[in-house]
């Protein structure tokens, strides 16, 4: 899954897959390659090219989030999922001057069905590690934070932990790694400045 970038309020997308990667708006390097060598002995030379990419960011809205998160589903196919701790799955405000807020959460189905009403047989939910926003049903609808749910994330690496929980239910079919080749679900987080 790729990270979605939007102007104004950034949409941070976390696609739950089977590996973890670094996050959005981060300075870094990727994809090391060997130098291509020619010649022998003292006459040997090596060449390789580095592509330098740049991204313009709004310095008031600088934050990171893991773009891939691995969860564990019982091999029987039924039961509670195990997800990363909120200390690992979190939004980090890397800006230096402004607090930011999580404004909304939107989910899209993958391997997991989107829950409807009281159907928790195959659903995921989200709880924030601060404030009062709990039991955010990841049911495909847009969830906007309001009132006491508006949690400020402090500047200079302040964090907001995210806790995933829920149930898997694949019926009678045991799950294997072959069943988990596609993303379980995509969650888009939108941040903005406090009102």
Secondary structure, 3 states (H helix, E strand, C coil): CCCCCCCCCCEEEEECCCCCCCECCCCCCCCCCCCEEECCHHHCEEECCCCCCCCCCCCCCCEEEECECCCECCCCCEEECECCCCCCCEEEECCCCCCEEEEEEEEEECCCCCCCCCCCCCEEEEEECCCCCCCEECCCCCEECCHHHCCEECCCCEEEEEEEEEEEECCCCCCCHHHHCCCCEEEEEEEEECC
